[in-house]
Amino acid sequence: MQCATIVSYVNGDNALLKIFSKNKQASIDMINTMTMESFCRYIKKNIRQSKRIFI
């Protein structure tokens, strides 16, 4: 997914995956089932406000 690649490039892949789950494989599986719209919506909703993560 292009959007996931961009977010992980800017913020680091671990930061992206931790938004979804502490388990790396669970995060990957979850991301792979999402549409682009649901992925972006999930990140915007669940992002920590204290961290500077760029979308």
mmCIF entry with sequence, helices, sheets and N, C-alpha, C, O atoms, coordinates in Angstrom:
data_MODEL
# 
_entry.id   MODEL 
# 
_entity.id                         1 
_entity.type                       polymer 
_entity.pdbx_number_of_molecules   1 
# 
_entity_poly.entity_id                      1 
_entity_poly.type                           'polypeptide(L)' 
_entity_poly.nstd_linkage                   no 
_entity_poly.nstd_monomer                   no 
_entity_poly.pdbx_seq_one_letter_code       MQCATIVSYVNGDNALLKIFSKNKQASIDMINTMTMESFCRYIKKNIRQSKRIFI 
_entity_poly.pdbx_seq_one_letter_code_can   MQCATIVSYVNGDNALLKIFSKNKQASIDMINTMTMESFCRYIKKNIRQSKRIFI 
_entity_poly.pdbx_strand_id                 A 
# 
loop_
_entity_poly_seq.entity_id 
_entity_poly_seq.num 
_entity_poly_seq.mon_id 
_entity_poly_seq.hetero 
1 1  MET n 
1 2  GLN n 
1 3  CYS n 
1 4  ALA n 
1 5  THR n 
1 6  ILE n 
1 7  VAL n 
1 8  SER n 
1 9  TYR n 
1 10 VAL n 
1 11 ASN n 
1 12 GLY n 
1 13 ASP n 
1 14 ASN n 
1 15 ALA n 
1 16 LEU n 
1 17 LEU n 
1 18 LYS n 
1 19 ILE n 
1 20 PHE n 
1 21 SER n 
1 22 LYS n 
1 23 ASN n 
1 24 LYS n 
1 25 GLN n 
1 26 ALA n 
1 27 SER n 
1 28 ILE n 
1 29 ASP n 
1 30 MET n 
1 31 ILE n 
1 32 ASN n 
1 33 THR n 
1 34 MET n 
1 35 THR n 
1 36 MET n 
1 37 GLU n 
1 38 SER n 
1 39 PHE n 
1 40 CYS n 
1 41 ARG n 
1 42 TYR n 
1 43 ILE n 
1 44 LYS n 
1 45 LYS n 
1 46 ASN n 
1 47 ILE n 
1 48 ARG n 
1 49 GLN n 
1 50 SER n 
1 51 LYS n 
1 52 ARG n 
1 53 ILE n 
1 54 PHE n 
1 55 ILE n 
# 
_struct_asym.id          A 
_struct_asym.entity_id   1 
# 
loop_
_struct_conf.conf_type_id 
_struct_conf.id 
_struct_conf.pdbx_PDB_helix_id 
_struct_conf.beg_label_comp_id 
_struct_conf.beg_label_asym_id 
_struct_conf.beg_label_seq_id 
_struct_conf.pdbx_beg_PDB_ins_code 
_struct_conf.end_label_comp_id 
_struct_conf.end_label_asym_id 
_struct_conf.end_label_seq_id 
_struct_conf.pdbx_end_PDB_ins_code 
_struct_conf.beg_auth_comp_id 
_struct_conf.beg_auth_asym_id 
_struct_conf.beg_auth_seq_id 
_struct_conf.end_auth_comp_id 
_struct_conf.end_auth_asym_id 
_struct_conf.end_auth_seq_id 
_struct_conf.pdbx_PDB_helix_class 
_struct_conf.details 
_struct_conf.pdbx_PDB_helix_length 
HELX_P HELX_P1 AA1 GLN A 2  ? ASN A 11 ? GLN A 2  ASN A 11 1 ? 10 
HELX_P HELX_P2 AA2 ASP A 13 ? PHE A 20 ? ASP A 13 PHE A 20 1 ? 8  
HELX_P HELX_P3 AA3 LYS A 24 ? THR A 33 ? LYS A 24 THR A 33 1 ? 10 
HELX_P HELX_P4 AA4 MET A 36 ? ASN A 46 ? MET A 36 ASN A 46 1 ? 11 
# 
_struct_conf_type.id          HELX_P 
_struct_conf_type.criteria    ? 
_struct_conf_type.reference   ? 
# 
loop_
_atom_site.group_PDB 
_atom_site.id 
_atom_site.type_symbol 
_atom_site.label_atom_id 
_atom_site.label_alt_id 
_atom_site.label_comp_id 
_atom_site.label_asym_id 
_atom_site.label_entity_id 
_atom_site.label_seq_id 
_atom_site.pdbx_PDB_ins_code 
_atom_site.Cartn_x 
_atom_site.Cartn_y 
_atom_site.Cartn_z 
_atom_site.occupancy 
_atom_site.B_iso_or_equiv 
_atom_site.pdbx_formal_charge 
_atom_site.auth_seq_id 
_atom_site.auth_comp_id 
_atom_site.auth_asym_id 
_atom_site.auth_atom_id 
_atom_site.pdbx_PDB_model_num 
ATOM 1   N N  . MET A 1 1  ? 0.850  -1.173 0.000  1.00 0.00 ? 1  MET A N  1 
ATOM 2   C CA . MET A 1 1  ? 0.000  0.000  0.000  1.00 0.00 ? 1  MET A CA 1 
ATOM 3   C C  . MET A 1 1  ? 0.897  1.238  0.000  1.00 0.00 ? 1  MET A C  1 
ATOM 4   O O  . MET A 1 1  ? 1.755  1.385  0.871  1.00 0.00 ? 1  MET A O  1 
ATOM 5   N N  . GLN A 1 2  ? 0.705  2.104  -0.949 1.00 0.00 ? 2  GLN A N  1 
ATOM 6   C CA . GLN A 1 2  ? 1.550  3.288  -1.120 1.00 0.00 ? 2  GLN A CA 1 
ATOM 7   C C  . GLN A 1 2  ? 1.482  4.215  0.090  1.00 0.00 ? 2  GLN A C  1 
ATOM 8   O O  . GLN A 1 2  ? 2.509  4.745  0.515  1.00 0.00 ? 2  GLN A O  1 
ATOM 9   N N  . CYS A 1 3  ? 0.311  4.415  0.641  1.00 0.00 ? 3  CYS A N  1 
ATOM 10  C CA . CYS A 1 3  ? 0.153  5.308  1.791  1.00 0.00 ? 3  CYS A CA 1 
ATOM 11  C C  . CYS A 1 3  ? 0.929  4.780  2.992  1.00 0.00 ? 3  CYS A C  1 
ATOM 12  O O  . CYS A 1 3  ? 1.563  5.560  3.702  1.00 0.00 ? 3  CYS A O  1 
ATOM 13  N N  . ALA A 1 4  ? 0.890  3.469  3.233  1.00 0.00 ? 4  ALA A N  1 
ATOM 14  C CA . ALA A 1 4  ? 1.634  2.862  4.344  1.00 0.00 ? 4  ALA A CA 1 
ATOM 15  C C  . ALA A 1 4  ? 3.125  3.037  4.146  1.00 0.00 ? 4  ALA A C  1 
ATOM 16  O O  . ALA A 1 4  ? 3.854  3.266  5.111  1.00 0.00 ? 4  ALA A O  1 
ATOM 17  N N  . THR A 1 5  ? 3.587  2.933  2.920  1.00 0.00 ? 5  THR A N  1 
ATOM 18  C CA . THR A 1 5  ? 5.001  3.108  2.623  1.00 0.00 ? 5  THR A CA 1 
ATOM 19  C C  . THR A 1 5  ? 5.442  4.527  2.951  1.00 0.00 ? 5  THR A C  1 
ATOM 20  O O  . THR A 1 5  ? 6.502  4.724  3.544  1.00 0.00 ? 5  THR A O  1 
ATOM 21  N N  . ILE A 1 6  ? 4.656  5.494  2.580  1.00 0.00 ? 6  ILE A N  1 
ATOM 22  C CA . ILE A 1 6  ? 4.990  6.898  2.837  1.00 0.00 ? 6  ILE A CA 1 
ATOM 23  C C  . ILE A 1 6  ? 4.993  7.190  4.331  1.00 0.00 ? 6  ILE A C  1 
ATOM 24  O O  . ILE A 1 6  ? 5.922  7.822  4.834  1.00 0.00 ? 6  ILE A O  1 
ATOM 25  N N  . VAL A 1 7  ? 3.968  6.739  5.046  1.00 0.00 ? 7  VAL A N  1 
ATOM 26  C CA . VAL A 1 7  ? 3.889  6.980  6.490  1.00 0.00 ? 7  VAL A CA 1 
ATOM 27  C C  . VAL A 1 7  ? 5.051  6.310  7.207  1.00 0.00 ? 7  VAL A C  1 
ATOM 28  O O  . VAL A 1 7  ? 5.648  6.909  8.103  1.00 0.00 ? 7  VAL A O  1 
ATOM 29  N N  . SER A 1 8  ? 5.385  5.078  6.830  1.00 0.00 ? 8  SER A N  1 
ATOM 30  C CA . SER A 1 8  ? 6.471  4.375  7.504  1.00 0.00 ? 8  SER A CA 1 
ATOM 31  C C  . SER A 1 8  ? 7.831  4.964  7.141  1.00 0.00 ? 8  SER A C  1 
ATOM 32  O O  . SER A 1 8  ? 8.752  4.928  7.957  1.00 0.00 ? 8  SER A O  1 
ATOM 33  N N  . TYR A 1 9  ? 7.973  5.503  5.938  1.00 0.00 ? 9  TYR A N  1 
ATOM 34  C CA . TYR A 1 9  ? 9.237  6.137  5.555  1.00 0.00 ? 9  TYR A CA 1 
ATOM 35  C C  . TYR A 1 9  ? 9.489  7.385  6.404  1.00 0.00 ? 9  TYR A C  1 
ATOM 36  O O  . TYR A 1 9  ? 10.607 7.609  6.868  1.00 0.00 ? 9  TYR A O  1 
ATOM 37  N N  . VAL A 1 10 ? 8.469  8.179  6.600  1.00 0.00 ? 10 VAL A N  1 
ATOM 38  C CA . VAL A 1 10 ? 8.608  9.422  7.349  1.00 0.00 ? 10 VAL A CA 1 
ATOM 39  C C  . VAL A 1 10 ? 8.772  9.163  8.842  1.00 0.00 ? 10 VAL A C  1 
ATOM 40  O O  . VAL A 1 10 ? 9.577  9.819  9.503  1.00 0.00 ? 10 VAL A O  1 
ATOM 41  N N  . ASN A 1 11 ? 8.013  8.211  9.376  1.00 0.00 ? 11 ASN A N  1 
ATOM 42  C CA . ASN A 1 11 ? 7.956  8.001  10.825 1.00 0.00 ? 11 ASN A CA 1 
ATOM 43  C C  . ASN A 1 11 ? 8.690  6.758  11.313 1.00 0.00 ? 11 ASN A C  1 
ATOM 44  O O  . ASN A 1 11 ? 8.925  6.614  12.512 1.00 0.00 ? 11 ASN A O  1 
ATOM 45  N N  . GLY A 1 12 ? 9.044  5.883  10.428 1.00 0.00 ? 12 GLY A N  1 
ATOM 46  C CA . GLY A 1 12 ? 9.651  4.610  10.801 1.00 0.00 ? 12 GLY A CA 1 
ATOM 47  C C  . GLY A 1 12 ? 8.605  3.512  10.807 1.00 0.00 ? 12 GLY A C  1 
ATOM 48  O O  . GLY A 1 12 ? 7.459  3.732  11.198 1.00 0.00 ? 12 GLY A O  1 
ATOM 49  N N  . ASP A 1 13 ? 9.005  2.336  10.372 1.00 0.00 ? 13 ASP A N  1 
ATOM 50  C CA . ASP A 1 13 ? 8.043  1.246  10.259 1.00 0.00 ? 13 ASP A CA 1 
ATOM 51  C C  . ASP A 1 13 ? 7.506  0.796  11.614 1.00 0.00 ? 13 ASP A C  1 
ATOM 52  O O  . ASP A 1 13 ? 6.338  0.419  11.711 1.00 0.00 ? 13 ASP A O  1 
ATOM 53  N N  . ASN A 1 14 ? 8.322  0.826  12.651 1.00 0.00 ? 14 ASN A N  1 
ATOM 54  C CA . ASN A 1 14 ? 7.837  0.426  13.975 1.00 0.00 ? 14 ASN A CA 1 
ATOM 55  C C  . ASN A 1 14 ? 6.772  1.378  14.493 1.00 0.00 ? 14 ASN A C  1 
ATOM 56  O O  . ASN A 1 14 ? 5.803  0.938  15.112 1.00 0.00 ? 14 ASN A O  1 
ATOM 57  N N  . ALA A 1 15 ? 6.931  2.665  14.256 1.00 0.00 ? 15 ALA A N  1 
ATOM 58  C CA . ALA A 1 15 ? 5.925  3.635  14.691 1.00 0.00 ? 15 ALA A CA 1 
ATOM 59  C C  . ALA A 1 15 ? 4.601  3.380  13.990 1.00 0.00 ? 15 ALA A C  1 
ATOM 60  O O  . ALA A 1 15 ? 3.540  3.461  14.609 1.00 0.00 ? 15 ALA A O  1 
ATOM 61  N N  . LEU A 1 16 ? 4.662  3.074  12.709 1.00 0.00 ? 16 LEU A N  1 
ATOM 62  C CA . LEU A 1 16 ? 3.438  2.783  11.962 1.00 0.00 ? 16 LEU A CA 1 
ATOM 63  C C  . LEU A 1 16 ? 2.771  1.526  12.492 1.00 0.00 ? 16 LEU A C  1 
ATOM 64  O O  . LEU A 1 16 ? 1.565  1.525  12.736 1.00 0.00 ? 16 LEU A O  1 
ATOM 65  N N  . LEU A 1 17 ? 3.530  0.463  12.675 1.00 0.00 ? 17 LEU A N  1 
ATOM 66  C CA . LEU A 1 17 ? 2.957  -0.808 13.107 1.00 0.00 ? 17 LEU A CA 1 
ATOM 67  C C  . LEU A 1 17 ? 2.388  -0.732 14.522 1.00 0.00 ? 17 LEU A C  1 
ATOM 68  O O  . LEU A 1 17 ? 1.387  -1.385 14.819 1.00 0.00 ? 17 LEU A O  1 
ATOM 69  N N  . LYS A 1 18 ? 3.006  0.047  15.389 1.00 0.00 ? 18 LYS A N  1 
ATOM 70  C CA . LYS A 1 18 ? 2.532  0.164  16.768 1.00 0.00 ? 18 LYS A CA 1 
ATOM 71  C C  . LYS A 1 18 ? 1.188  0.873  16.867 1.00 0.00 ? 18 LYS A C  1 
ATOM 72  O O  . LYS A 1 18 ? 0.491  0.737  17.873 1.00 0.00 ? 18 LYS A O  1 
ATOM 73  N N  . ILE A 1 19 ? 0.819  1.617  15.851 1.00 0.00 ? 19 ILE A N  1 
ATOM 74  C CA . ILE A 1 19 ? -0.495 2.248  15.822 1.00 0.00 ? 19 ILE A CA 1 
ATOM 75  C C  . ILE A 1 19 ? -1.581 1.168  15.777 1.00 0.00 ? 19 ILE A C  1 
ATOM 76  O O  . ILE A 1 19 ? -2.667 1.348  16.329 1.00 0.00 ? 19 ILE A O  1 
ATOM 77  N N  . PHE A 1 20 ? -1.281 0.056  15.122 1.00 0.00 ? 20 PHE A N  1 
ATOM 78  C CA . PHE A 1 20 ? -2.261 -1.011 14.928 1.00 0.00 ? 20 PHE A CA 1 
ATOM 79  C C  . PHE A 1 20 ? -2.210 -2.070 16.024 1.00 0.00 ? 20 PHE A C  1 
ATOM 80  O O  . PHE A 1 20 ? -3.256 -2.505 16.507 1.00 0.00 ? 20 PHE A O  1 
ATOM 81  N N  . SER A 1 21 ? -1.011 -2.493 16.423 1.00 0.00 ? 21 SER A N  1 
ATOM 82  C CA . SER A 1 21 ? -0.870 -3.555 17.423 1.00 0.00 ? 21 SER A CA 1 
ATOM 83  C C  . SER A 1 21 ? 0.573  -3.606 17.901 1.00 0.00 ? 21 SER A C  1 
ATOM 84  O O  . SER A 1 21 ? 1.481  -3.134 17.216 1.00 0.00 ? 21 SER A O  1 
ATOM 85  N N  . LYS A 1 22 ? 0.778  -4.183 19.084 1.00 0.00 ? 22 LYS A N  1 
ATOM 86  C CA . LYS A 1 22 ? 2.141  -4.391 19.568 1.00 0.00 ? 22 LYS A CA 1 
ATOM 87  C C  . LYS A 1 22 ? 2.806  -5.555 18.843 1.00 0.00 ? 22 LYS A C  1 
ATOM 88  O O  . LYS A 1 22 ? 4.031  -5.669 18.822 1.00 0.00 ? 22 LYS A O  1 
ATOM 89  N N  . ASN A 1 23 ? 1.989  -6.412 18.254 1.00 0.00 ? 23 ASN A N  1 
ATOM 90  C CA . ASN A 1 23 ? 2.473  -7.563 17.508 1.00 0.00 ? 23 ASN A CA 1 
ATOM 91  C C  . ASN A 1 23 ? 2.665  -7.176 16.042 1.00 0.00 ? 23 ASN A C  1 
ATOM 92  O O  . ASN A 1 23 ? 1.713  -6.785 15.366 1.00 0.00 ? 23 ASN A O  1 
ATOM 93  N N  . LYS A 1 24 ? 3.891  -7.287 15.563 1.00 0.00 ? 24 LYS A N  1 
ATOM 94  C CA . LYS A 1 24 ? 4.222  -6.842 14.205 1.00 0.00 ? 24 LYS A CA 1 
ATOM 95  C C  . LYS A 1 24 ? 3.404  -7.573 13.140 1.00 0.00 ? 24 LYS A C  1 
ATOM 96  O O  . LYS A 1 24 ? 2.869  -6.942 12.228 1.00 0.00 ? 24 LYS A O  1 
ATOM 97  N N  . GLN A 1 25 ? 3.304  -8.892 13.252 1.00 0.00 ? 25 GLN A N  1 
ATOM 98  C CA . GLN A 1 25 ? 2.566  -9.654 12.242 1.00 0.00 ? 25 GLN A CA 1 
ATOM 99  C C  . GLN A 1 25 ? 1.080  -9.343 12.266 1.00 0.00 ? 25 GLN A C  1 
ATOM 100 O O  . GLN A 1 25 ? 0.438  -9.287 11.217 1.00 0.00 ? 25 GLN A O  1 
ATOM 101 N N  . ALA A 1 26 ? 0.530  -9.141 13.454 1.00 0.00 ? 26 ALA A N  1 
ATOM 102 C CA . ALA A 1 26 ? -0.881 -8.769 13.568 1.00 0.00 ? 26 ALA A CA 1 
ATOM 103 C C  . ALA A 1 26 ? -1.134 -7.419 12.893 1.00 0.00 ? 26 ALA A C  1 
ATOM 104 O O  . ALA A 1 26 ? -2.156 -7.231 12.233 1.00 0.00 ? 26 ALA A O  1 
ATOM 105 N N  . SER A 1 27 ? -0.202 -6.486 13.061 1.00 0.00 ? 27 SER A N  1 
ATOM 106 C CA . SER A 1 27 ? -0.321 -5.172 12.418 1.00 0.00 ? 27 SER A CA 1 
ATOM 107 C C  . SER A 1 27 ? -0.305 -5.308 10.904 1.00 0.00 ? 27 SER A C  1 
ATOM 108 O O  . SER A 1 27 ? -1.127 -4.703 10.215 1.00 0.00 ? 27 SER A O  1 
ATOM 109 N N  . ILE A 1 28 ? 0.616  -6.091 10.389 1.00 0.00 ? 28 ILE A N  1 
ATOM 110 C CA . ILE A 1 28 ? 0.731  -6.287 8.941  1.00 0.00 ? 28 ILE A CA 1 
ATOM 111 C C  . ILE A 1 28 ? -0.535 -6.928 8.390  1.00 0.00 ? 28 ILE A C  1 
ATOM 112 O O  . ILE A 1 28 ? -1.047 -6.505 7.354  1.00 0.00 ? 28 ILE A O  1 
ATOM 113 N N  . ASP A 1 29 ? -1.039 -7.946 9.079  1.00 0.00 ? 29 ASP A N  1 
ATOM 114 C CA . ASP A 1 29 ? -2.264 -8.609 8.635  1.00 0.00 ? 29 ASP A CA 1 
ATOM 115 C C  . ASP A 1 29 ? -3.441 -7.644 8.623  1.00 0.00 ? 29 ASP A C  1 
ATOM 116 O O  . ASP A 1 29 ? -4.252 -7.654 7.697  1.00 0.00 ? 29 ASP A O  1 
ATOM 117 N N  . MET A 1 30 ? -3.528 -6.816 9.649  1.00 0.00 ? 30 MET A N  1 
ATOM 118 C CA . MET A 1 30 ? -4.619 -5.843 9.741  1.00 0.00 ? 30 MET A CA 1 
ATOM 119 C C  . MET A 1 30 ? -4.534 -4.823 8.601  1.00 0.00 ? 30 MET A C  1 
ATOM 120 O O  . MET A 1 30 ? -5.541 -4.515 7.963  1.00 0.00 ? 30 MET A O  1 
ATOM 121 N N  . ILE A 1 31 ? -3.337 -4.306 8.350  1.00 0.00 ? 31 ILE A N  1 
ATOM 122 C CA . ILE A 1 31 ? -3.138 -3.319 7.284  1.00 0.00 ? 31 ILE A CA 1 
ATOM 123 C C  . ILE A 1 31 ? -3.494 -3.906 5.922  1.00 0.00 ? 31 ILE A C  1 
ATOM 124 O O  . ILE A 1 31 ? -4.110 -3.235 5.094  1.00 0.00 ? 31 ILE A O  1 
ATOM 125 N N  . ASN A 1 32 ? -3.110 -5.147 5.694  1.00 0.00 ? 32 ASN A N  1 
ATOM 126 C CA . ASN A 1 32 ? -3.350 -5.783 4.397  1.00 0.00 ? 32 ASN A CA 1 
ATOM 127 C C  . ASN A 1 32 ? -4.821 -6.019 4.099  1.00 0.00 ? 32 ASN A C  1 
ATOM 128 O O  . ASN A 1 32 ? -5.186 -6.207 2.939  1.00 0.00 ? 32 ASN A O  1 
ATOM 129 N N  . THR A 1 33 ? -5.672 -6.013 5.114  1.00 0.00 ? 33 THR A N  1 
ATOM 130 C CA . THR A 1 33 ? -7.104 -6.209 4.875  1.00 0.00 ? 33 THR A CA 1 
ATOM 131 C C  . THR A 1 33 ? -7.849 -4.894 4.678  1.00 0.00 ? 33 THR A C  1 
ATOM 132 O O  . THR A 1 33 ? -9.026 -4.904 4.316  1.00 0.00 ? 33 THR A O  1 
ATOM 133 N N  . MET A 1 34 ? -7.185 -3.764 4.908  1.00 0.00 ? 34 MET A N  1 
ATOM 134 C CA . MET A 1 34 ? -7.844 -2.457 4.862  1.00 0.00 ? 34 MET A CA 1 
ATOM 135 C C  . MET A 1 34 ? -7.821 -1.841 3.464  1.00 0.00 ? 34 MET A C  1 
ATOM 136 O O  . MET A 1 34 ? -6.940 -2.117 2.649  1.00 0.00 ? 34 MET A O  1 
ATOM 137 N N  . THR A 1 35 ? -8.812 -1.004 3.222  1.00 0.00 ? 35 THR A N  1 
ATOM 138 C CA . THR A 1 35 ? -8.773 -0.169 2.030  1.00 0.00 ? 35 THR A CA 1 
ATOM 139 C C  . THR A 1 35 ? -7.913 1.049  2.337  1.00 0.00 ? 35 THR A C  1 
ATOM 140 O O  . THR A 1 35 ? -7.578 1.301  3.494  1.00 0.00 ? 35 THR A O  1 
ATOM 141 N N  . MET A 1 36 ? -7.563 1.789  1.323  1.00 0.00 ? 36 MET A N  1 
ATOM 142 C CA . MET A 1 36 ? -6.764 3.001  1.513  1.00 0.00 ? 36 MET A CA 1 
ATOM 143 C C  . MET A 1 36 ? -7.495 3.986  2.420  1.00 0.00 ? 36 MET A C  1 
ATOM 144 O O  . MET A 1 36 ? -6.889 4.599  3.299  1.00 0.00 ? 36 MET A O  1 
ATOM 145 N N  . GLU A 1 37 ? -8.795 4.132  2.202  1.00 0.00 ? 37 GLU A N  1 
ATOM 146 C CA . GLU A 1 37 ? -9.576 5.075  3.004  1.00 0.00 ? 37 GLU A CA 1 
ATOM 147 C C  . GLU A 1 37 ? -9.644 4.642  4.466  1.00 0.00 ? 37 GLU A C  1 
ATOM 148 O O  . GLU A 1 37 ? -9.467 5.465  5.365  1.00 0.00 ? 37 GLU A O  1 
ATOM 149 N N  . SER A 1 38 ? -9.899 3.356  4.710  1.00 0.00 ? 38 SER A N  1 
ATOM 150 C CA . SER A 1 38 ? -9.997 2.891  6.094  1.00 0.00 ? 38 SER A CA 1 
ATOM 151 C C  . SER A 1 38 ? -8.634 2.935  6.786  1.00 0.00 ? 38 SER A C  1 
ATOM 152 O O  . SER A 1 38 ? -8.564 3.187  7.989  1.00 0.00 ? 38 SER A O  1 
ATOM 153 N N  . PHE A 1 39 ? -7.567 2.698  6.054  1.00 0.00 ? 39 PHE A N  1 
ATOM 154 C CA . PHE A 1 39 ? -6.215 2.792  6.603  1.00 0.00 ? 39 PHE A CA 1 
ATOM 155 C C  . PHE A 1 39 ? -5.924 4.215  7.072  1.00 0.00 ? 39 PHE A C  1 
ATOM 156 O O  . PHE A 1 39 ? -5.484 4.419  8.203  1.00 0.00 ? 39 PHE A O  1 
ATOM 157 N N  . CYS A 1 40 ? -6.166 5.183  6.220  1.00 0.00 ? 40 CYS A N  1 
ATOM 158 C CA . CYS A 1 40 ? -5.912 6.590  6.573  1.00 0.00 ? 40 CYS A CA 1 
ATOM 159 C C  . CYS A 1 40 ? -6.797 7.039  7.728  1.00 0.00 ? 40 CYS A C  1 
ATOM 160 O O  . CYS A 1 40 ? -6.342 7.747  8.626  1.00 0.00 ? 40 CYS A O  1 
ATOM 161 N N  . ARG A 1 41 ? -8.057 6.627  7.706  1.00 0.00 ? 41 ARG A N  1 
ATOM 162 C CA . ARG A 1 41 ? -8.984 6.987  8.772  1.00 0.00 ? 41 ARG A CA 1 
ATOM 163 C C  . ARG A 1 41 ? -8.524 6.380  10.107 1.00 0.00 ? 41 ARG A C  1 
ATOM 164 O O  . ARG A 1 41 ? -8.582 7.047  11.140 1.00 0.00 ? 41 ARG A O  1 
ATOM 165 N N  . TYR A 1 42 ? -8.074 5.135  10.089 1.00 0.00 ? 42 TYR A N  1 
ATOM 166 C CA . TYR A 1 42 ? -7.611 4.462  11.304 1.00 0.00 ? 42 TYR A CA 1 
ATOM 167 C C  . TYR A 1 42 ? -6.387 5.157  11.884 1.00 0.00 ? 42 TYR A C  1 
ATOM 168 O O  . TYR A 1 42 ? -6.304 5.361  13.095 1.00 0.00 ? 42 TYR A O  1 
ATOM 169 N N  . ILE A 1 43 ? -5.440 5.519  11.030 1.00 0.00 ? 43 ILE A N  1 
ATOM 170 C CA . ILE A 1 43 ? -4.230 6.197  11.500 1.00 0.00 ? 43 ILE A CA 1 
ATOM 171 C C  . ILE A 1 43 ? -4.579 7.548  12.105 1.00 0.00 ? 43 ILE A C  1 
ATOM 172 O O  . ILE A 1 43 ? -4.101 7.887  13.188 1.00 0.00 ? 43 ILE A O  1 
ATOM 173 N N  . LYS A 1 44 ? -5.398 8.311  11.422 1.00 0.00 ? 44 LYS A N  1 
ATOM 174 C CA . LYS A 1 44 ? -5.767 9.627  11.940 1.00 0.00 ? 44 LYS A CA 1 
ATOM 175 C C  . LYS A 1 44 ? -6.506 9.529  13.268 1.00 0.00 ? 44 LYS A C  1 
ATOM 176 O O  . LYS A 1 44 ? -6.333 10.385 14.136 1.00 0.00 ? 44 LYS A O  1 
ATOM 177 N N  . LYS A 1 45 ? -7.326 8.496  13.435 1.00 0.00 ? 45 LYS A N  1 
ATOM 178 C CA . LYS A 1 45 ? -8.098 8.333  14.665 1.00 0.00 ? 45 LYS A CA 1 
ATOM 179 C C  . LYS A 1 45 ? -7.230 7.833  15.819 1.00 0.00 ? 45 LYS A C  1 
ATOM 180 O O  . LYS A 1 45 ? -7.442 8.240  16.962 1.00 0.00 ? 45 LYS A O  1 
ATOM 181 N N  . ASN A 1 46 ? -6.267 6.969  15.551 1.00 0.00 ? 46 ASN A N  1 
ATOM 182 C CA . ASN A 1 46 ? -5.520 6.291  16.605 1.00 0.00 ? 46 ASN A CA 1 
ATOM 183 C C  . ASN A 1 46 ? -4.106 6.794  16.826 1.00 0.00 ? 46 ASN A C  1 
ATOM 184 O O  . ASN A 1 46 ? -3.363 6.226  17.626 1.00 0.00 ? 46 ASN A O  1 
ATOM 185 N N  . ILE A 1 47 ? -3.736 7.828  16.144 1.00 0.00 ? 47 ILE A N  1 
ATOM 186 C CA . ILE A 1 47 ? -2.386 8.364  16.280 1.00 0.00 ? 47 ILE A CA 1 
ATOM 187 C C  . ILE A 1 47 ? -2.257 9.067  17.631 1.00 0.00 ? 47 ILE A C  1 
ATOM 188 O O  . ILE A 1 47 ? -3.193 9.727  18.083 1.00 0.00 ? 47 ILE A O  1 
ATOM 189 N N  . ARG A 1 48 ? -1.132 8.928  18.256 1.00 0.00 ? 48 ARG A N  1 
ATOM 190 C CA . ARG A 1 48 ? -0.886 9.602  19.526 1.00 0.00 ? 48 ARG A CA 1 
ATOM 191 C C  . ARG A 1 48 ? -0.627 11.075 19.258 1.00 0.00 ? 48 ARG A C  1 
ATOM 192 O O  . ARG A 1 48 ? 0.198  11.430 18.417 1.00 0.00 ? 48 ARG A O  1 
ATOM 193 N N  . GLN A 1 49 ? -1.327 11.907 19.967 1.00 0.00 ? 49 GLN A N  1 
ATOM 194 C CA . GLN A 1 49 ? -1.178 13.343 19.756 1.00 0.00 ? 49 GLN A CA 1 
ATOM 195 C C  . GLN A 1 49 ? 0.164  13.864 20.264 1.00 0.00 ? 49 GLN A C  1 
ATOM 196 O O  . GLN A 1 49 ? 0.634  14.909 19.814 1.00 0.00 ? 49 GLN A O  1 
ATOM 197 N N  . SER A 1 50 ? 0.778  13.148 21.192 1.00 0.00 ? 50 SER A N  1 
ATOM 198 C CA . SER A 1 50 ? 2.041  13.606 21.750 1.00 0.00 ? 50 SER A CA 1 
ATOM 199 C C  . SER A 1 50 ? 3.217  13.366 20.808 1.00 0.00 ? 50 SER A C  1 
ATOM 200 O O  . SER A 1 50 ? 4.265  13.996 20.950 1.00 0.00 ? 50 SER A O  1 
ATOM 201 N N  . LYS A 1 51 ? 3.049  12.459 19.848 1.00 0.00 ? 51 LYS A N  1 
ATOM 202 C CA . LYS A 1 51 ? 4.125  12.181 18.902 1.00 0.00 ? 51 LYS A CA 1 
ATOM 203 C C  . LYS A 1 51 ? 3.893  12.970 17.630 1.00 0.00 ? 51 LYS A C  1 
ATOM 204 O O  . LYS A 1 51 ? 2.755  13.244 17.250 1.00 0.00 ? 51 LYS A O  1 
ATOM 205 N N  . ARG A 1 52 ? 4.956  13.320 16.995 1.00 0.00 ? 52 ARG A N  1 
ATOM 206 C CA . ARG A 1 52 ? 4.863  14.005 15.717 1.00 0.00 ? 52 ARG A CA 1 
ATOM 207 C C  . ARG A 1 52 ? 4.956  12.984 14.612 1.00 0.00 ? 52 ARG A C  1 
ATOM 208 O O  . ARG A 1 52 ? 6.046  12.696 14.118 1.00 0.00 ? 52 ARG A O  1 
ATOM 209 N N  . ILE A 1 53 ? 3.828  12.437 14.220 1.00 0.00 ? 53 ILE A N  1 
ATOM 210 C CA . ILE A 1 53 ? 3.769  11.473 13.127 1.00 0.00 ? 53 ILE A CA 1 
ATOM 211 C C  . ILE A 1 53 ? 3.080  12.164 11.971 1.00 0.00 ? 53 ILE A C  1 
ATOM 212 O O  . ILE A 1 53 ? 1.969  12.676 12.107 1.00 0.00 ? 53 ILE A O  1 
ATOM 213 N N  . PHE A 1 54 ? 3.742  12.173 10.847 1.00 0.00 ? 54 PHE A N  1 
ATOM 214 C CA . PHE A 1 54 ? 3.242  12.911 9.693  1.00 0.00 ? 54 PHE A CA 1 
ATOM 215 C C  . PHE A 1 54 ? 2.514  11.992 8.734  1.00 0.00 ? 54 PHE A C  1 
ATOM 216 O O  . PHE A 1 54 ? 2.977  10.893 8.429  1.00 0.00 ? 54 PHE A O  1 
ATOM 217 N N  . ILE A 1 55 ? 1.373  12.453 8.266  1.00 0.00 ? 55 ILE A N  1 
ATOM 218 C CA . ILE A 1 55 ? 0.598  11.709 7.282  1.00 0.00 ? 55 ILE A CA 1 
ATOM 219 C C  . ILE A 1 55 ? 0.548  12.496 6.002  1.00 0.00 ? 55 ILE A C  1 
ATOM 220 O O  . ILE A 1 55 ? -0.059 12.052 5.027  1.00 0.00 ? 55 ILE A O  1 
# 
